[in-house]
Amino acid sequence: MRSDAAATADVAVVGGGFSGVMTAVHLVRRGLSVRLFEPGAEPGRGIAYATRDPVHLLNVPAGKMSAFADQPDHFRSALGLGEGTFARRLDYGAYVAAILADHPAVSAERQAVTALVRDEDGWRLTLADGSLARASAAVLALGNEPPSVPESWDGLPVIANPWSAEARAAIDGLAGEAGEVLLIGTGLTMIDLLLSLEHVGFAGKVVAVSRRGLLPRAHGPADPAPVRLDKLPVGNVLALSRWLRRRSASVGFRAAIDSLRPHSAALWQGWSEAERRRFLRHARPWWDVYRHRIAPEIAAQLDSLLRQGKLEVLAGRLQAHDGGEVQLATRDGPRRLTPRLIVNCTGPNGNVTRTRNPLLRQLLGEGLVAPDPLALGLLTDAEDRAAPRLWALGPLTKGMYWEMTAVPDIRAQAERVAMAITKEHFPHG
């Protein structure tokens, strides 16, 4: 391993998606030196916006997607979009990459960080090419992880990572082909795969299965109906669910759900660990489909595919598999398929102790960081600190906030973390 004594920085940001880029931008704006490490093809895109498929749209209107809270029209003005337009995800990726390019003081490197070791001045980083780097502080902005695969799927010819080059090649290979494709999961990831199959001209049928068979709901007109936190039932999942039903009957489910957005972290933090587990076990699937809605045009396309019989959504589970044949246990009885392709669309890995990321495995294995009590991410404090001189952002902090995947949430967190680092370690930055 060679040493690179000159490779130093005030802050090392590990991960070059939206959260990493925005943290780096806020840090250099405060006069700090920053090295950003991202092994992907282009820093700034991350998994969420790395798609090159024009049919993949944002799930939030352009008017709410500015990277800067104090410039609410920054994104839509850059692309000349209407406030309610659902932009292409590839365009948003280009937008974030352009923000990074506008801040050349950020040293962005296509390099993976495989280990962090504490030293007297902060952290020593081991990079994938064997070189070393040093930084006084470090930020983990790793984004969502690929889905984990249950042991019961052993031997199943499934593409485990729906965002991989393998999945893209398999989809491209079905252009003009017939037959069936099985997508395990019926949420946003499944919709991405379905749209990609349609885009390449797959002529067969897609069967999507999940435990409840729920599809994300569509965005639609909704008059704001704000509510104060002290008017909400705090501390009990069942009481909040009953409140949501009553509120939805009065103002509509969109307005009712949206009224909770400013309070989601406070509600989550007000629940005991037992209540949080109850939410994850019983209420989360319903929350996901009503809270994380899709563009109206995508919803219309789903409806059309369902009516044509090109998409079938089942409530059930994988029961058995033998070679190329799969048996599903559904509410309507057993169902046998011999699919051309099977893709895991169950969503990001939700248990950090099962991570396959070498850096996270090293940090957890050596006790430098700890999982939160539910293992949704890392244990962090109120300033998103996972360890002395080490901060975490985005999905890694779900244990603290629950909702930490949307741009409005992450842009605030990125600025908050940059401010905390500057104040704590570089007060004259």
TACOR-V735384 format. One record per residue. N is the residue number from 0. RES is the residue in one letter. SS is DSSP state (H for helix, E for strand, C for the rest). PSI is psi in degrees with one decimal (999 if undefined). NEAR is the number of other ideal C-beta (glycine too) atoms within 8 Angstrom. Layout:
n: (N;N)
res: (RES;RES)
ss: (SS;SS)
psi: (PSI;PSI)
near: (NEAR;NEAR)
This chain:
n: (0;1;2;3;4;5;6;7;8;9;10;11;12;13;14;15;16;17;18;19;20;21;22;23;24;25;26;27;28;29;30;31;32;33;34;35;36;37;38;39;40;41;42;43;44;45;46;47;48;49;50;51;52;53;54;55;56;57;58;59;60;61;62;63;64;65;66;67;68;69;70;71;72;73;74;75;76;77;78;79;80;81;82;83;84;85;86;87;88;89;90;91;92;93;94;95;96;97;98;99;100;101;102;103;104;105;106;107;108;109;110;111;112;113;114;115;116;117;118;119;120;121;122;123;124;125;126;127;128;129;130;131;132;133;134;135;136;137;138;139;140;141;142;143;144;145;146;147;148;149;150;151;152;153;154;155;156;157;158;159;160;161;162;163;164;165;166;167;168;169;170;171;172;173;174;175;176;177;178;179;180;181;182;183;184;185;186;187;188;189;190;191;192;193;194;195;196;197;198;199;200;201;202;203;204;205;206;207;208;209;210;211;212;213;214;215;216;217;218;219;220;221;222;223;224;225;226;227;228;229;230;231;232;233;234;235;236;237;238;239;240;241;242;243;244;245;246;247;248;249;250;251;252;253;254;255;256;257;258;259;260;261;262;263;264;265;266;267;268;269;270;271;272;273;274;275;276;277;278;279;280;281;282;283;284;285;286;287;288;289;290;291;292;293;294;295;296;297;298;299;300;301;302;303;304;305;306;307;308;309;310;311;312;313;314;315;316;317;318;319;320;321;322;323;324;325;326;327;328;329;330;331;332;333;334;335;336;337;338;339;340;341;342;343;344;345;346;347;348;349;350;351;352;353;354;355;356;357;358;359;360;361;362;363;364;365;366;367;368;369;370;371;372;373;374;375;376;377;378;379;380;381;382;383;384;385;386;387;388;389;390;391;392;393;394;395;396;397;398;399;400;401;402;403;404;405;406;407;408;409;410;411;412;413;414;415;416;417;418;419;420;421;422;423;424;425;426;427;428)
res: (M;R;S;D;A;A;A;T;A;D;V;A;V;V;G;G;G;F;S;G;V;M;T;A;V;H;L;V;R;R;G;L;S;V;R;L;F;E;P;G;A;E;P;G;R;G;I;A;Y;A;T;R;D;P;V;H;L;L;N;V;P;A;G;K;M;S;A;F;A;D;Q;P;D;H;F;R;S;A;L;G;L;G;E;G;T;F;A;R;R;L;D;Y;G;A;Y;V;A;A;I;L;A;D;H;P;A;V;S;A;E;R;Q;A;V;T;A;L;V;R;D;E;D;G;W;R;L;T;L;A;D;G;S;L;A;R;A;S;A;A;V;L;A;L;G;N;E;P;P;S;V;P;E;S;W;D;G;L;P;V;I;A;N;P;W;S;A;E;A;R;A;A;I;D;G;L;A;G;E;A;G;E;V;L;L;I;G;T;G;L;T;M;I;D;L;L;L;S;L;E;H;V;G;F;A;G;K;V;V;A;V;S;R;R;G;L;L;P;R;A;H;G;P;A;D;P;A;P;V;R;L;D;K;L;P;V;G;N;V;L;A;L;S;R;W;L;R;R;R;S;A;S;V;G;F;R;A;A;I;D;S;L;R;P;H;S;A;A;L;W;Q;G;W;S;E;A;E;R;R;R;F;L;R;H;A;R;P;W;W;D;V;Y;R;H;R;I;A;P;E;I;A;A;Q;L;D;S;L;L;R;Q;G;K;L;E;V;L;A;G;R;L;Q;A;H;D;G;G;E;V;Q;L;A;T;R;D;G;P;R;R;L;T;P;R;L;I;V;N;C;T;G;P;N;G;N;V;T;R;T;R;N;P;L;L;R;Q;L;L;G;E;G;L;V;A;P;D;P;L;A;L;G;L;L;T;D;A;E;D;R;A;A;P;R;L;W;A;L;G;P;L;T;K;G;M;Y;W;E;M;T;A;V;P;D;I;R;A;Q;A;E;R;V;A;M;A;I;T;K;E;H;F;P;H;G)
ss: (C;C;C;C;C;C;C;E;E;E;E;E;E;E;C;C;C;H;H;H;H;H;H;H;H;H;H;H;H;C;C;C;C;E;E;E;E;C;C;C;C;C;C;C;C;C;C;C;C;C;C;C;C;C;C;C;E;C;C;C;C;H;H;H;C;C;C;C;C;C;C;C;C;H;H;H;H;H;H;C;C;C;C;C;C;C;C;E;H;H;H;H;H;H;H;H;H;H;H;H;H;C;C;C;C;E;E;E;E;C;C;C;E;E;E;E;E;E;E;C;C;E;E;E;E;E;E;C;C;C;C;E;E;E;E;E;E;E;E;E;C;C;C;C;C;C;C;C;C;C;H;H;H;C;C;C;C;C;E;C;C;C;C;C;H;H;H;H;H;H;H;H;C;C;C;C;C;C;C;E;E;E;E;E;C;C;C;H;H;H;H;H;H;H;H;H;H;H;H;H;C;C;C;C;E;E;E;E;E;E;C;C;C;C;C;C;C;E;C;C;C;C;C;C;C;C;C;C;H;H;H;C;C;C;C;C;H;H;H;H;H;H;H;H;H;H;H;H;H;H;H;C;H;H;H;H;H;H;H;H;H;H;H;H;H;H;H;H;H;H;C;C;H;H;H;H;H;H;H;H;H;H;H;H;H;H;H;H;H;H;H;C;C;E;C;H;H;H;H;H;H;H;H;H;H;H;H;H;C;C;E;E;E;E;E;E;E;E;E;E;E;E;C;C;E;E;E;E;E;E;C;C;E;E;E;E;E;C;C;C;E;E;E;E;C;C;C;C;C;C;C;H;H;H;C;C;C;H;H;H;H;H;H;H;H;C;C;C;C;C;E;C;C;C;C;C;C;E;C;C;C;C;C;C;E;E;E;C;C;E;E;E;C;H;H;H;H;H;H;H;H;C;C;C;C;C;H;H;H;H;H;H;H;H;H;H;H;H;H;H;H;H;H;H;H;C;C;C;C)
psi: (127.7;150.2;143.3;84.4;-24.8;-13.6;73.0;159.7;160.4;-45.1;135.9;125.6;119.3;107.5;126.3;29.5;-160.1;-47.5;-41.8;-45.0;-46.7;-34.0;-44.4;-41.7;-46.1;-32.2;-45.6;-28.8;-19.6;9.2;11.3;153.3;135.1;132.4;125.9;127.3;122.3;113.6;-9.2;177.4;-35.2;111.1;138.9;-21.4;-42.7;-169.8;-42.2;-37.4;15.7;-13.2;142.7;10.5;117.1;-12.5;-5.1;114.8;157.8;152.6;5.2;138.9;151.5;-31.6;-14.5;9.8;15.1;142.3;-13.0;118.8;-31.4;0.1;73.7;-22.1;11.1;-45.6;-53.1;-31.6;-36.0;-31.9;-0.7;42.1;153.4;156.2;-36.6;7.1;141.0;102.3;164.4;141.6;-33.7;-32.2;-35.3;-36.7;-41.4;-35.4;-46.7;-40.0;-36.3;-37.1;-42.4;-43.8;-29.6;-5.6;70.9;-12.5;-20.3;121.1;97.4;124.9;134.0;81.6;138.8;145.2;123.3;-15.2;149.3;128.6;130.3;136.6;-178.4;-22.3;2.5;-105.8;143.2;125.6;134.2;126.6;162.3;-28.1;4.7;-8.0;167.3;153.1;158.5;148.9;148.3;-32.9;157.7;151.3;129.9;110.7;63.2;-9.4;-164.1;146.6;155.1;154.5;149.8;156.8;122.9;149.3;-28.3;-12.9;2.0;129.4;-9.7;129.0;69.9;142.3;113.7;-35.7;106.6;-11.8;10.0;165.4;-30.9;-44.1;-41.4;-43.7;-39.0;-39.9;-47.1;-33.8;-11.6;8.5;123.0;0.7;159.4;-166.4;-165.4;147.1;133.7;122.0;120.0;106.8;145.3;23.0;-151.2;-35.6;-42.0;-41.9;-39.8;-48.0;-41.8;-46.4;-37.7;-41.0;-43.1;-39.2;-37.5;-7.2;28.4;127.2;2.3;-150.0;141.3;126.7;122.3;132.8;138.7;170.6;-42.3;-11.2;33.9;138.6;146.1;142.8;165.6;151.1;153.0;175.0;136.8;121.5;133.0;139.8;67.4;153.1;145.3;149.7;-38.2;-4.1;1.3;148.7;114.2;137.9;-3.3;121.1;-44.0;-42.2;-39.7;-38.5;-41.9;-38.5;-42.9;-39.1;-45.7;-44.4;-39.4;-37.6;-25.8;-45.5;-2.2;150.1;-32.9;-49.2;-37.2;-47.1;-45.8;-28.1;-18.7;-14.8;-45.3;-15.2;4.4;-41.5;-42.6;-39.3;-46.6;-47.1;-19.9;-8.7;145.1;168.4;-37.7;-40.2;-37.5;-41.8;-38.1;-41.6;-47.4;-35.5;-39.1;-39.8;-23.5;-47.3;-37.2;-41.2;-46.2;-45.2;-28.0;-33.1;-47.0;82.2;167.9;162.4;143.8;-37.6;-31.2;-41.1;-39.8;-37.6;-40.0;-45.8;-42.1;-44.2;-37.0;-43.3;-35.5;-11.8;11.0;-12.4;132.4;128.9;124.9;143.1;114.1;-159.4;161.3;124.3;-42.6;161.6;146.1;101.8;-123.8;-3.9;139.6;137.9;127.1;140.2;113.1;172.4;-23.5;10.9;-179.4;149.9;127.1;137.2;152.6;77.9;150.1;-28.0;140.3;128.0;135.3;112.4;34.0;-1.6;174.4;153.1;128.2;14.4;105.8;-22.9;-12.3;14.0;148.0;4.3;120.4;-38.1;-46.8;-39.9;-41.8;-46.1;-42.4;-43.2;-33.8;3.1;17.6;-27.0;168.6;150.7;152.3;169.0;-26.6;0.5;24.0;-30.1;-146.0;150.3;121.4;161.6;-171.8;-14.8;18.9;24.8;125.1;-18.8;165.8;127.3;18.5;121.9;157.4;150.7;166.6;-144.9;-24.0;-14.8;19.0;-29.6;-27.3;-38.9;-19.2;-66.6;102.1;56.9;-20.6;150.2;-47.0;-34.9;-47.0;-35.1;-36.5;-40.3;-41.7;-44.1;-38.2;-42.6;-43.1;-39.6;-41.4;-41.9;-45.8;-45.7;-38.9;-40.8;-19.4;60.9;-18.1;14.2;999)
near: (6;6;6;8;5;4;10;8;13;12;16;16;16;13;14;16;17;14;15;19;16;14;15;16;13;13;15;13;8;11;6;12;10;15;13;16;15;14;7;10;5;8;13;16;14;17;8;11;14;12;9;5;10;7;8;11;12;12;10;8;11;15;10;8;13;13;12;7;9;4;7;7;8;10;14;16;7;8;10;5;9;7;8;7;9;14;14;9;12;12;9;13;16;8;12;16;12;10;13;16;7;6;11;5;7;12;9;11;8;8;10;9;13;9;9;14;8;9;8;2;5;10;15;10;16;11;13;8;5;7;10;12;13;12;14;11;14;15;17;15;15;12;13;9;11;10;14;8;8;5;5;5;11;5;4;9;4;10;12;8;10;12;7;10;5;8;13;9;8;11;13;8;7;14;8;6;10;4;8;11;16;13;15;13;13;12;15;10;12;13;13;13;14;14;13;13;12;11;9;10;7;13;6;12;10;14;12;16;17;14;7;6;12;11;10;12;9;10;11;6;3;9;6;7;10;6;10;6;10;4;5;12;8;8;8;9;11;7;9;11;9;9;10;12;8;8;12;11;5;6;10;7;9;10;12;14;12;10;13;12;8;7;10;11;10;9;13;11;8;7;12;6;8;6;11;12;9;11;12;9;7;7;11;9;9;8;9;11;12;9;7;9;10;15;11;10;8;13;12;8;10;13;8;8;12;11;6;7;7;8;12;9;10;14;10;11;7;13;7;6;10;4;4;6;9;14;12;14;8;11;6;5;4;8;10;8;11;7;12;8;10;13;14;14;16;8;9;8;12;6;8;14;7;7;10;8;8;9;14;12;10;12;10;14;6;6;6;10;12;7;11;14;7;9;10;10;14;14;9;14;5;4;8;15;11;12;7;5;10;15;15;16;17;15;12;13;15;13;14;12;12;9;11;14;9;8;11;8;11;15;14;9;14;14;11;10;15;13;10;12;15;13;6;7;9;12;7;3;8)
